[in-house]
Amino acid sequence: MIKSLRVRIQLWHAVILTFVVLAFGIAFWRQLQRSALEEIDAELLNQARVLEGTLRVISPVMSPAMIADLPLGLTPPFQSPGRRPRLPPPDAPVRRDELRDEDFRDNGFHGPPEPWLRPPYFAIFAADGELLRAEPSGIAILWKDARAPLSFRNVDGRREVLLRGPLGTLIVVGRDVGPRIYRLRQALARLVFLGAAVLVLGLAGGWWLADRAIQPIRRISQTATNVSASNLSERVDTSAMDEELRSLGMTLNSMLHRLERSFQRQSQFTADASHELRTPISVLLTHCELALNRPRTADEYVQTIAICQRAAERMRRLVEGLLILTRSDAGELRADTSTIDLHALATESITMLASVALERQNEIVQSGESAFCEADPAKVGQAILNLIRNAIDYNRPGGSVFVKTWQSDGGAMLSVRDTGIGISADALSKVFDRFYRGDESRSSPSGSGLGLSISKSLIETYGGELTVTSEPGVGSEFQIRFPASHQKTD
């Protein structure tokens, strides 16, 4: 199979153009043949009718044998009005461009045209085939038992009309059409040459048009070739493209834009992860070097080990969060689901964070009813824990955290609202970005900026939705919505 689009377009163009040229040439040639034949046949039939009319007038008083003595002849000139043949003198040179008659059929004539047109001839046969009259003499005219009252035939480069006359006679009128055959062959040669020229020019034009048609595709291919990890700013220029290819170019530009953003997020993600890991690693190395620098007391060793443990714990949480996000991006996070109760998972998270809330002098208030959905309890429980921990970390001392669950017609709902400092309008759209921790007033020394991003990924994995609303100075509210479960328990 041909893989080149340009070649396939050219082949289809060549097939169609060849068909059109051949169809037009054949139709034109047949029409030229028919026109020339009708003209000759009309002349022959006109002369045959004249002879027939003469015979019908005298047939009542004469026998067929007496026809040979009648003064019969063809009506001169044997041409259409205004087209008398020019007979040059015998010693005049022959010029083919002076031959004015043409025909189309090969009737046995294979030589050059005669210097002038031979005179027409006629013959009258009796019913039994006996030749009664022939002029001029010396021309071999064959008798035919023609049953049809009128017919035409070609004999040795001559065209003849056969007409049934009175008393069973057969009238034959003919003329030599060799010169016309010669001129028609010339016309056929010119027609073939013209058709070949049109075909060659058409194919050349088609090749040029096919090349122009695929130029936008070449530009698209070149742009895609230039794209690399270090050069993602290339875009396809669609301003001069046709409507059909503009859509393809715009789609490719959109894909390149998403690819560029993906690479930017990946680079930023790697840089942020490295930055977050650098701090606890530096803490570990620093305290290990200090511990090994000189002998220390047991209390000092215990204090150093506790600091290293906290740094290692921070690294563990960071690595686990990165692993969750990586699996979420790869579509490998979803596990076996079951019917879960958001109210029960919220209660477990509140119990786990009670000491943290007490340390921050925050009060956690739970309300609502059971809300059932289909998800992984461990993953959703982790998301709820992150939201409640986030509400505690960014709350003011003495503030409150309100956790509410309910079942609505749209599904299972959970809300976590705090009375903290809130989120500015500019930061609200970035709050779920990875490693985003807002301004210094909202930065938590123990946070990595992955909690909300992880929660959103976990919730969306199971068809849920996480949204946020906030008012600076009043507090923020995060709301989870899951599709309702088909099974509900009391």
C-alpha positions as CSV (number, residue, x, y, z in Angstrom):
1,M,0.0,0.0,0.0
2,I,1.3,3.5,-0.9
3,K,2.1,5.4,2.3
4,S,2.6,8.8,0.7
5,L,-0.5,11.0,0.9
6,R,0.9,13.2,-1.9
7,V,1.3,10.2,-4.2
8,R,-2.1,8.9,-3.4
9,I,-3.7,12.3,-4.2
10,Q,-1.8,12.4,-7.5
11,L,-2.8,8.9,-8.4
12,W,-6.5,9.7,-7.8
13,H,-6.1,12.9,-9.7
14,A,-4.4,11.1,-12.6
15,V,-7.1,8.4,-12.8
16,I,-9.9,11.0,-12.8
17,L,-8.2,13.3,-15.3
18,T,-7.4,10.4,-17.6
19,F,-11.0,9.2,-17.5
20,V,-12.3,12.7,-18.2
21,V,-9.9,13.3,-21.1
22,L,-10.6,9.9,-22.6
23,A,-14.3,10.3,-22.2
24,F,-14.3,13.7,-23.8
25,G,-12.0,12.7,-26.6
26,I,-14.0,9.6,-27.4
27,A,-17.3,11.5,-27.3
28,F,-15.8,14.3,-29.5
29,W,-14.4,11.7,-32.0
30,R,-17.6,9.8,-32.3
31,Q,-19.5,13.1,-32.8
32,L,-17.1,14.1,-35.5
33,Q,-17.5,10.7,-37.2
34,R,-21.2,10.8,-37.0
35,S,-21.3,14.4,-38.4
36,A,-19.1,13.5,-41.3
37,L,-21.1,10.3,-42.0
38,E,-24.4,12.0,-41.9
39,E,-23.2,14.7,-44.4
40,I,-22.0,12.0,-46.8
41,D,-25.0,9.8,-46.4
42,A,-27.3,12.8,-47.0
43,E,-25.6,13.6,-50.3
44,L,-25.7,10.0,-51.4
45,L,-29.3,9.5,-50.4
46,N,-30.4,12.8,-52.2
47,Q,-28.9,11.5,-55.5
48,A,-30.4,8.1,-55.0
49,R,-33.9,9.7,-54.5
50,V,-33.5,11.6,-57.7
51,L,-32.7,8.4,-59.6
52,E,-35.6,6.6,-57.9
53,G,-38.0,9.4,-58.8
54,T,-36.9,9.3,-62.4
55,L,-37.4,5.5,-62.5
56,R,-40.9,5.7,-60.9
57,V,-42.0,8.2,-63.6
58,I,-41.0,5.9,-66.5
59,S,-41.5,2.5,-64.9
60,P,-45.2,2.2,-66.0
61,V,-44.3,2.3,-69.7
62,M,-40.8,0.7,-69.7
63,S,-39.3,-2.6,-68.7
64,P,-36.1,-2.9,-66.5
65,A,-34.1,-3.9,-69.6
66,M,-34.7,-0.5,-71.2
67,I,-33.1,1.4,-68.3
68,A,-29.7,1.0,-69.9
69,D,-30.8,3.2,-72.8
70,L,-32.2,6.0,-70.6
71,P,-30.4,9.3,-70.3
72,L,-29.8,9.0,-66.5
73,G,-27.1,10.8,-64.6
74,L,-26.3,12.3,-61.2
75,T,-27.3,15.9,-60.5
76,P,-24.2,18.1,-60.5
77,P,-22.6,19.3,-58.5
78,F,-22.3,16.4,-56.1
79,Q,-21.6,18.6,-53.1
80,S,-23.4,20.6,-50.5
81,P,-24.3,24.2,-51.5
82,G,-21.2,26.4,-51.5
83,R,-18.7,23.5,-51.4
84,R,-17.8,22.7,-55.0
85,P,-14.6,20.7,-55.3
86,R,-11.8,22.4,-57.0
87,L,-10.2,20.3,-59.7
88,P,-6.7,21.4,-60.5
89,P,-5.0,20.7,-63.8
90,P,-3.2,17.4,-64.2
91,D,0.3,18.9,-64.0
92,A,-0.4,21.0,-60.8
93,P,1.5,20.1,-57.7
94,V,-0.5,18.4,-54.9
95,R,-1.0,20.3,-51.7
96,R,-2.7,18.5,-48.9
97,D,-3.9,21.6,-47.2
98,E,-6.1,22.2,-50.3
99,L,-8.1,19.0,-49.6
100,R,-11.3,20.2,-48.0
101,D,-13.2,16.9,-47.4
102,E,-12.8,14.7,-44.4
103,D,-14.2,11.5,-43.0
104,F,-13.6,9.3,-40.0
105,R,-13.8,5.5,-40.8
106,D,-11.0,3.3,-42.1
107,N,-12.7,1.8,-45.2
108,G,-9.6,0.2,-46.6
109,F,-7.9,3.4,-47.7
110,H,-4.3,3.5,-46.5
111,G,-2.5,5.8,-48.9
112,P,-2.3,9.5,-49.3
113,P,-5.3,11.4,-50.6
114,E,-6.0,11.7,-54.3
115,P,-5.0,15.0,-55.9
116,W,-8.7,15.7,-56.4
117,L,-12.0,14.0,-55.5
118,R,-13.1,11.2,-57.8
119,P,-16.5,11.7,-59.3
120,P,-19.4,10.0,-57.8
121,Y,-20.9,7.0,-59.4
122,F,-24.2,5.1,-59.5
123,A,-25.4,1.7,-60.6
124,I,-28.9,0.1,-61.1
125,F,-29.4,-3.6,-60.7
126,A,-32.4,-5.7,-61.7
127,A,-34.1,-7.8,-59.0
128,D,-32.0,-10.9,-60.0
129,G,-28.7,-9.0,-59.6
130,E,-28.2,-8.2,-63.3
131,L,-26.4,-4.9,-63.8
132,L,-28.7,-2.7,-65.8
133,R,-26.7,0.6,-65.8
134,A,-23.5,1.9,-64.2
135,E,-21.8,5.3,-64.6
136,P,-18.9,5.9,-64.9
137,S,-17.8,2.6,-66.1
138,G,-14.8,0.7,-64.7
139,I,-15.8,0.8,-61.0
140,A,-16.5,-2.6,-59.5
141,I,-19.9,-2.3,-57.9
142,L,-21.2,-5.3,-56.0
143,W,-24.9,-6.3,-56.0
144,K,-26.4,-7.1,-52.7
145,D,-29.7,-8.9,-52.0
146,A,-30.9,-6.1,-49.7
147,R,-34.2,-6.8,-48.1
148,A,-34.3,-3.4,-46.3
149,P,-35.7,-0.6,-48.5
150,L,-32.7,1.6,-47.6
151,S,-29.2,0.8,-46.3
152,F,-25.6,2.0,-46.3
153,R,-22.3,0.2,-46.7
154,N,-18.5,0.7,-47.0
155,V,-16.7,-0.9,-49.8
156,D,-12.9,-0.5,-50.5
157,G,-12.7,3.1,-49.3
158,R,-16.1,4.1,-50.8
159,R,-19.4,4.9,-49.1
160,E,-22.5,3.6,-50.8
161,V,-26.3,3.9,-50.3
162,L,-28.5,1.1,-51.4
163,L,-32.1,2.1,-52.2
164,R,-34.9,-0.2,-53.5
165,G,-36.5,1.3,-56.6
166,P,-39.5,0.4,-58.7
167,L,-39.8,-2.9,-60.5
168,G,-37.6,-4.6,-57.9
169,T,-34.5,-2.6,-59.0
170,L,-31.7,-1.8,-56.6
171,I,-30.2,1.7,-56.9
172,V,-26.6,2.1,-55.7
173,V,-25.0,5.5,-55.4
174,G,-21.5,6.0,-54.0
175,R,-18.4,8.0,-53.8
176,D,-14.8,7.7,-52.8
177,V,-14.2,8.8,-49.2
178,G,-10.5,8.1,-49.1
179,P,-9.4,11.8,-48.8
180,R,-11.8,12.3,-45.9
181,I,-10.4,9.3,-44.2
182,Y,-6.9,10.8,-44.5
183,R,-8.0,14.1,-43.1
184,L,-9.9,12.5,-40.3
185,R,-6.7,10.6,-39.4
186,Q,-4.9,13.9,-39.2
187,A,-7.7,15.2,-37.0
188,L,-7.4,12.1,-34.8
189,A,-3.6,12.7,-34.5
190,R,-4.2,16.3,-33.4
191,L,-6.9,15.2,-31.0
192,V,-4.5,12.6,-29.4
193,F,-1.7,15.2,-29.2
194,L,-4.1,17.7,-27.6
195,G,-5.4,15.1,-25.1
196,A,-1.9,14.1,-24.2
197,A,-0.9,17.7,-23.7
198,V,-3.9,18.3,-21.5
199,L,-3.1,15.2,-19.5
200,V,0.5,16.1,-19.0
201,L,-0.3,19.7,-18.0
202,G,-3.1,18.4,-15.7
203,L,-0.8,15.9,-14.0
204,A,1.8,18.6,-13.5
205,G,-0.7,21.0,-12.1
206,G,-2.1,18.3,-9.9
207,W,1.3,17.5,-8.5
208,W,1.8,21.2,-7.7
209,L,-1.6,21.4,-6.1
210,A,-1.0,18.3,-4.1
211,D,2.4,19.7,-2.9
212,R,0.6,23.0,-1.8
213,A,-2.1,21.0,-0.1
214,I,0.4,19.1,2.1
215,Q,2.6,22.1,2.9
216,P,0.6,22.8,6.1
217,I,1.0,19.2,7.1
218,R,4.8,19.6,6.6
219,R,4.8,22.7,8.7
220,I,2.9,20.8,11.4
221,S,5.4,18.0,11.2
222,Q,8.3,20.3,11.4
223,T,6.9,22.0,14.4
224,A,6.3,18.7,16.2
225,T,9.9,17.7,15.3
226,N,11.3,20.9,16.9
227,V,9.5,20.2,20.1
228,S,11.7,18.8,22.9
229,A,11.9,18.9,26.7
230,S,14.0,22.0,26.5
231,N,11.9,23.7,23.7
232,L,8.2,23.5,24.3
233,S,7.3,26.9,23.2
234,E,7.0,26.0,19.5
235,R,3.5,26.5,18.0
236,V,1.9,25.9,14.6
237,D,1.0,29.0,12.7
238,T,-2.6,28.4,11.7
239,S,-3.4,31.9,10.3
240,A,-2.8,30.9,6.7
241,M,-4.3,27.4,6.9
242,D,-7.5,26.2,5.4
243,E,-10.4,25.5,7.7
244,E,-9.9,21.7,7.6
245,L,-6.3,21.8,8.6
246,R,-6.7,24.8,11.0
247,S,-8.6,22.5,13.3
248,L,-5.7,20.0,13.3
249,G,-3.2,22.8,13.9
250,M,-5.2,24.2,16.8
251,T,-5.6,20.8,18.3
252,L,-1.8,20.3,18.1
253,N,-1.2,23.7,19.6
254,S,-3.5,22.9,22.5
255,M,-1.7,19.6,23.0
256,L,1.7,21.4,23.0
257,H,0.3,23.9,25.5
258,R,-0.8,21.1,27.8
259,L,2.5,19.3,27.3
260,E,4.4,22.5,28.2
261,R,2.4,23.0,31.3
262,S,2.9,19.4,32.3
263,F,6.7,19.7,31.9
264,Q,6.6,22.9,33.9
265,R,4.6,21.3,36.6
266,Q,7.0,18.3,36.6
267,S,10.0,20.6,36.8
268,Q,8.4,22.7,39.6
269,F,7.3,19.5,41.4
270,T,10.9,18.1,41.3
271,A,12.3,21.4,42.5
272,D,9.8,21.7,45.3
273,A,10.3,18.1,46.4
274,S,14.1,18.6,46.4
275,H,13.6,21.8,48.4
276,E,11.3,20.1,50.9
277,L,13.7,17.2,51.4
278,R,16.7,19.3,51.7
279,T,15.7,20.8,55.1
280,P,15.1,17.6,57.0
281,I,18.2,16.0,55.4
282,S,20.3,19.0,56.5
283,V,18.9,18.7,60.0
284,L,19.8,15.0,60.1
285,L,23.3,15.6,58.8
286,T,24.0,18.6,61.1
287,H,22.9,16.8,64.3
288,C,24.7,13.6,63.4
289,E,27.9,15.6,62.8
290,L,27.5,17.4,66.1
291,A,26.8,14.2,67.9
292,L,30.0,12.6,66.4
293,N,32.1,15.7,66.9
294,R,32.8,15.1,70.6
295,P,31.5,12.9,73.4
296,R,28.2,14.0,74.8
297,T,25.9,13.2,77.7
298,A,23.1,10.7,77.4
299,D,20.5,13.5,77.6
300,E,22.2,15.3,74.7
301,Y,22.2,12.1,72.6
302,V,18.5,11.6,73.4
303,Q,17.8,15.1,72.3
304,T,19.8,14.7,69.1
305,I,18.0,11.4,68.3
306,A,14.6,13.0,68.9
307,I,15.4,15.8,66.5
308,C,16.6,13.3,63.9
309,Q,13.5,11.3,64.4
310,R,11.3,14.3,63.7
311,A,13.3,15.1,60.6
312,A,13.0,11.5,59.4
313,E,9.2,11.5,60.1
314,R,8.8,14.7,58.1
315,M,10.7,13.0,55.2
316,R,8.5,9.9,55.5
317,R,5.3,12.0,55.2
318,L,6.7,13.9,52.3
319,V,7.8,10.7,50.4
320,E,4.4,9.1,51.1
321,G,2.6,12.2,49.8
322,L,4.8,12.2,46.7
323,L,4.1,8.5,46.1
324,I,0.3,9.1,46.4
325,L,0.4,11.9,43.9
326,T,2.6,9.9,41.5
327,R,0.2,7.0,41.6
328,S,-2.8,9.3,41.2
329,D,-1.3,10.8,38.1
330,A,-0.6,7.4,36.7
331,G,-4.2,6.2,37.4
332,E,-2.9,3.5,39.8
333,L,-4.4,4.9,43.0
334,R,-7.9,3.4,42.8
335,A,-8.4,0.3,45.0
336,D,-11.3,-1.9,45.8
337,T,-14.3,0.1,46.9
338,S,-16.9,-0.5,49.5
339,T,-19.8,1.4,51.1
340,I,-18.4,3.8,53.6
341,D,-19.9,6.3,56.1
342,L,-18.4,9.8,56.0
343,H,-19.7,10.5,59.4
344,A,-17.9,7.5,60.9
345,L,-14.7,8.4,59.1
346,A,-14.9,12.0,60.4
347,T,-15.3,10.7,63.9
348,E,-12.2,8.6,63.7
349,S,-10.2,11.6,62.3
350,I,-11.4,13.9,65.1
351,T,-10.4,11.3,67.7
352,M,-6.9,11.1,66.2
353,L,-6.5,14.9,66.1
354,A,-8.0,15.6,69.5
355,S,-4.6,16.1,71.2
356,V,-3.4,18.4,68.3
357,A,-6.5,20.5,68.6
358,L,-6.1,20.7,72.4
359,E,-2.5,21.8,72.0
360,R,-3.6,24.6,69.6
361,Q,-6.5,25.5,72.0
362,N,-9.0,24.7,69.2
363,E,-12.4,23.1,69.6
364,I,-13.7,20.5,67.1
365,V,-17.5,20.4,66.8
366,Q,-19.0,17.5,64.9
367,S,-22.6,17.4,63.7
368,G,-24.9,15.9,61.0
369,E,-25.9,12.4,60.1
370,S,-24.6,9.4,58.3
371,A,-23.6,9.9,54.7
372,F,-22.9,6.8,52.5
373,C,-20.8,6.6,49.4
374,E,-18.7,4.1,47.4
375,A,-15.0,4.5,48.0
376,D,-11.9,3.2,49.8
377,P,-12.2,4.0,53.5
378,A,-8.5,4.2,54.1
379,K,-7.9,6.7,51.2
380,V,-11.0,8.9,52.0
381,G,-10.2,8.7,55.7
382,Q,-6.7,10.1,54.9
383,A,-8.3,13.0,52.9
384,I,-10.7,13.9,55.8
385,L,-7.8,13.7,58.2
386,N,-5.7,16.1,56.1
387,L,-8.7,18.6,55.9
388,I,-9.3,18.6,59.6
389,R,-5.5,18.9,60.3
390,N,-5.3,21.8,57.8
391,A,-8.2,23.6,59.6
392,I,-6.4,23.2,62.9
393,D,-3.0,24.4,61.6
394,Y,-4.4,27.5,60.0
395,N,-6.9,28.4,62.8
396,R,-6.4,31.1,65.4
397,P,-5.8,30.1,69.0
398,G,-9.1,29.5,70.7
399,G,-10.8,29.0,67.4
400,S,-13.2,26.3,66.3
401,V,-13.4,23.6,63.6
402,F,-16.9,22.5,62.5
403,V,-17.2,19.1,60.8
404,K,-20.6,18.3,59.3
405,T,-21.9,15.4,57.3
406,W,-25.3,14.9,55.6
407,Q,-27.0,12.9,52.8
408,S,-28.5,15.0,50.0
409,D,-30.3,14.1,46.8
410,G,-27.0,14.7,45.0
411,G,-24.9,12.4,47.2
412,A,-22.9,12.2,50.4
413,M,-21.6,15.5,51.7
414,L,-18.9,16.5,54.3
415,S,-17.9,20.0,55.3
416,V,-14.9,21.2,57.3
417,R,-15.1,24.8,58.4
418,D,-12.7,26.8,60.5
419,T,-12.6,30.2,62.1
420,G,-9.1,31.0,61.0
421,I,-7.4,33.7,59.0
422,G,-9.0,32.7,55.7
423,I,-7.6,32.6,52.2
424,S,-7.1,35.6,49.9
425,A,-8.9,35.7,46.6
426,D,-5.6,35.5,44.7
427,A,-4.5,32.4,46.6
428,L,-7.9,30.6,46.5
429,S,-7.3,29.3,42.9
430,K,-3.9,27.9,43.9
431,V,-4.7,26.4,47.2
432,F,-4.8,22.8,45.7
433,D,-1.5,23.2,43.8
434,R,1.3,21.0,45.0
435,F,3.7,22.5,47.5
436,Y,1.6,25.6,47.7
437,R,1.6,27.1,51.2
438,G,0.4,30.6,50.6
439,D,1.8,33.6,52.4
440,E,3.8,33.5,55.6
441,S,0.7,34.0,57.8
442,R,-0.7,30.7,56.4
443,S,2.6,28.8,56.4
444,S,2.9,25.9,58.9
445,P,6.4,25.0,59.9
446,S,5.5,21.3,59.9
447,G,3.6,21.3,56.6
448,S,4.9,20.4,53.1
449,G,2.2,22.0,51.0
450,L,1.0,18.6,49.8
451,G,-2.0,17.9,52.2
452,L,-4.7,19.7,50.2
453,S,-3.4,18.4,46.8
454,I,-3.3,14.8,48.1
455,S,-6.8,15.2,49.5
456,K,-8.2,16.5,46.2
457,S,-6.5,13.6,44.3
458,L,-7.8,11.0,46.7
459,I,-11.4,12.3,46.5
460,E,-11.4,12.7,42.7
461,T,-10.1,9.2,42.3
462,Y,-13.5,7.9,43.5
463,G,-15.6,10.3,41.6
464,G,-15.9,12.9,44.3
465,E,-15.4,16.6,44.3
466,L,-13.5,18.9,46.7
467,T,-14.3,22.7,46.7
468,V,-13.3,25.6,48.9
469,T,-14.8,28.9,49.8
470,S,-13.1,31.4,52.1
471,E,-13.4,34.9,53.5
472,P,-10.2,36.5,54.7
473,G,-10.4,37.2,58.5
474,V,-13.5,35.0,58.9
475,G,-12.3,31.5,57.9
476,S,-12.5,28.8,55.2
477,E,-14.8,26.0,54.4
478,F,-13.8,22.8,52.4
479,Q,-16.6,20.7,51.1
480,I,-16.5,17.1,49.9
481,R,-19.2,15.7,47.7
482,F,-19.5,12.0,46.6
483,P,-22.1,10.3,44.5
484,A,-24.7,8.6,46.7
485,S,-24.2,4.9,47.5
486,H,-26.9,2.4,46.3
487,Q,-26.7,0.9,49.8
488,K,-27.6,2.9,52.9
489,T,-27.4,1.7,56.4
490,D,-29.0,3.0,59.5
